[in-house]
Amino acid sequence: MANHIRWTVNYGRIRVYFIEEGTELEIHDYRLSDNRFTGYIAEHGNDVEFSLYHVSSPNWNSYRWGYDAWYDDYYWSRETRGLAADKPVRRIGK
């Protein structure tokens, strides 16, 4: 299932807001390595431990990485056929 989310990191805690559901959860005491992401998810006062394992990676060679300008947002876009408007763009910042 896909969800639109808004997330922030503050003092080592990741807050994830699920837009359609209007709910929020928090990830804390997490650890990230090359092959594993572990930690706790807090929702409505309950902590649930999680452990995710890396099993595959996308082909990063099909992505262009770069900066729009000196102090502009960081972006990536996937190389696809068709119009530029068809390319997904992710902006971080501002």
DRENVEX-402401 format. One record per residue (C-alpha): x, y, z; residue in one letter. Coordinates in steps of 0.25 Angstrom, whole numbers. Example, Ala and Ser with C-alpha at 12.3 -4.5 7.8 and 13.67 -1.06 7.14 Angstrom:
BEGIN
{{49, -18, 31}, a}
{{55, -4, 29}, s}
This chain:
BEGIN
{{0, 0, 0}, m}
{{5, 14, -3}, a}
{{3, 26, 6}, n}
{{6, 40, 4}, h}
{{15, 44, 16}, i}
{{22, 56, 22}, r}
{{34, 53, 31}, w}
{{43, 61, 40}, t}
{{55, 58, 49}, v}
{{57, 65, 62}, n}
{{67, 61, 73}, y}
{{69, 47, 67}, g}
{{54, 44, 66}, r}
{{47, 42, 52}, i}
{{33, 47, 52}, r}
{{25, 41, 40}, v}
{{11, 47, 37}, y}
{{2, 39, 28}, f}
{{-6, 50, 21}, i}
{{-18, 42, 16}, e}
{{-20, 35, 30}, e}
{{-17, 48, 38}, g}
{{-9, 39, 47}, t}
{{6, 40, 52}, e}
{{16, 31, 58}, l}
{{30, 33, 63}, e}
{{43, 24, 60}, i}
{{53, 25, 72}, h}
{{66, 18, 77}, d}
{{69, 13, 63}, y}
{{81, 8, 56}, r}
{{85, 8, 41}, l}
{{96, -1, 35}, s}
{{98, -6, 21}, d}
{{89, -17, 22}, n}
{{79, -14, 34}, r}
{{70, -3, 40}, f}
{{65, -6, 54}, t}
{{59, 2, 65}, g}
{{45, 5, 71}, y}
{{32, 11, 66}, i}
{{24, 18, 76}, a}
{{9, 20, 73}, e}
{{-2, 24, 83}, h}
{{8, 21, 95}, g}
{{12, 7, 90}, n}
{{26, 4, 86}, d}
{{28, -7, 75}, v}
{{42, -12, 72}, e}
{{45, -14, 57}, f}
{{56, -20, 49}, s}
{{57, -18, 34}, l}
{{67, -25, 25}, y}
{{73, -20, 12}, h}
{{70, -31, 1}, v}
{{72, -23, -12}, s}
{{75, -9, -18}, s}
{{70, -1, -30}, p}
{{79, 1, -42}, n}
{{85, 14, -37}, w}
{{92, 16, -51}, n}
{{79, 20, -57}, s}
{{78, 33, -48}, y}
{{84, 46, -50}, r}
{{89, 53, -38}, w}
{{92, 68, -36}, g}
{{89, 82, -31}, y}
{{80, 92, -37}, d}
{{89, 103, -32}, a}
{{99, 107, -22}, w}
{{89, 108, -10}, y}
{{77, 102, -17}, d}
{{69, 89, -13}, d}
{{76, 76, -16}, y}
{{69, 67, -26}, y}
{{69, 54, -34}, w}
{{61, 50, -46}, s}
{{60, 36, -52}, r}
{{64, 35, -67}, e}
{{51, 31, -74}, t}
{{46, 32, -88}, r}
{{35, 43, -91}, g}
{{33, 57, -86}, l}
{{41, 63, -75}, a}
{{28, 65, -68}, a}
{{27, 50, -67}, d}
{{40, 49, -59}, k}
{{38, 47, -44}, p}
{{46, 58, -36}, v}
{{49, 58, -21}, r}
{{53, 71, -14}, r}
{{59, 72, -1}, i}
{{59, 85, 7}, g}
{{52, 98, 6}, k}
